[in-house]
Amino acid sequence: MTSRGHVFQFNGQGTHFLSIAIVAELSLLAVQFIIGMWMNLFAVYPSYNNAFPMYGMMDIMFSIPELMVHMMIGVLIGLLSLMIFMMTLMLGDYKSMVVSAIASISILLAGLSGLEFIFSNFQNNTFSFTMSIGFIIAVISFVFLLYSISIESKAAHLHS
């Protein structure tokens, strides 16, 4: 028996829960996008002349609370993407695993780029651009994953 058949027999709600997790992830990504664009357009960032000081991150978080919210949501998005990846591993579908891994890696890339953007004193727009690329790859990957799961779920219902 394949691992996929075993999971569906053991837990018929598996793909339903995975779909809910993906929709939650896409919703968080939409909120993250809105906050990120607001910060890009309207936030006033503190300026440091030479080097980023050790206490700089605390100073930034207190002066730009939206950035703190943006980072916390980013951590939640990263954890949820890892959970989705683990669920696709349990389903045993290679295509879903690869797409979910791509989404998780792109979220990690976006997060690391965001940190680098902060440490560049908010000056290196390459990191900001890399954040946006990671975001769009994650969104496309999760939409594709949700679509493929719904197609496979419908096909499984037709054959049962």
N, C-alpha and C positions, 0 to 999 in steps of 0.2 A: 504494500500500500504506500502511495506517495505521501510525503509530509503534508502536502496540501489537503489531500483527502482526510488525513488524520485530524488536522486542525479543524476542518469544517465539520467533521463528525463529532469532535470533542466539544467545539464551541461554535454553534451556528451563528452567534452574534459577532464573530471575529471581524468579518469585513465591514459590518455595520459600525462597530466601534472604531475601526480604522478610518472609515469615511468621516465619522464625527470628528476624530482627531485631526484629519486633514482640513476639514472645514474650519475648525478652531484655529489651526495654524495659518490658514489663508486670511482669516479675520484679524488675527494678531499682526500679520504682515501688512494688512491694509492700514491698521491703526499706526503701526510703526512708520509706514510711508508718510502718513499725514503729519505725524510729529516731526519726522526728519525733514520734510519739506518746509514746515513752519520754522524750524530752527535754521534751516538754510536761508530762508528769506528774511526772517525777522529777528533772530536772536543776536544779541551783542555779546561777542566773546571777549574774555579778558585777554590782554596782550602781555607777553613776557618778552623782554628785550633780547636776552642771549639764550639762556637754556631754560628748559622746563623745570621748575623747582620741585623738590620732593613733596612739598605740601600742595603743589599745584592742582592735583586732582580734587582734593577737598575744597579748595578755593573755587574751582570751576563748578563743582556740584552745588555749592551754596549760592553761587552767583547765577547759575542757569539750572533751575530745578527741572526744566523740561529735558535737559540732557540726562539727568539722573533717571527720569521716567523712561526715556528712550533706551538707556542702557539696561534698565531692569526688564523692560519688555523684550529687549534683544536676548538677554539671558534666558527668559522664559521661552522664547521662540527657539533658541538653540536646544534647550532641554526637550521641548516637545518634538523637534525634528529628530532627535536621537531616539525618543520613544517610538515615533513612527517608523524609523529605520529598524528598530528591534522587532516591531510588529510585522514588518514585511519579511524579516528573517524567519519569523515563526510561521508565516504563511508559506514560505518555501518557493515563492515565485521569483525566479531570477530577474526578470525584467523589472518587477516592482522593487526588488532590492537595489538594483543599479540606479534606477531613477531616484529612489529615496536617498541613496548614498550621495548622488550628485547634488540633491537639494541640501542635504546636511553639510556637505563640503562647501557649497556656495554660501550658506548661512555663516559658517565659520570664517570664510574668507571676508564676508561683509563685516563681521564683528571685529576681526583683527584689523581690517582697513579703517574701521571707525576709531579704534584705539590709536592707530598710527596717525590718523588725521588730528586727533586731540594732541598727541605728542609732537606733532609738527607745528604746534601753536596755531592750529586751524588755518594754516597757510597752504599746505600742499594739496591742491584740488585733485591730484591723481588718486589719492586715497578716498576722497569723496566719490569720485567717479567709479572706483573699484567697489565701493559699498553699493552703488546703484546697480552695477553689473551683477553682483552677488544676489541682490534682492530680486532682480528680474529673472535670473536663472532659477532661483528657488520658487518663485511664483509659477513659472511655466512648468517646472518639474512637478510641483504639487497638483496643479490643475490636470496635467497629463496622468499622474498617478490616480487621482480621483476618478477621472474619466475611464481609465483602464479597469479599475476595480469595479465600477458600476457596470461596465460591459461584461466583465467576467462573472459578476454576480447574477446578472440577468441570464447569461448563458447557462450558468449552473442551475438556476431555477427552471429553465426550459427543459433541461435534460433530466431533472429529478421527478 
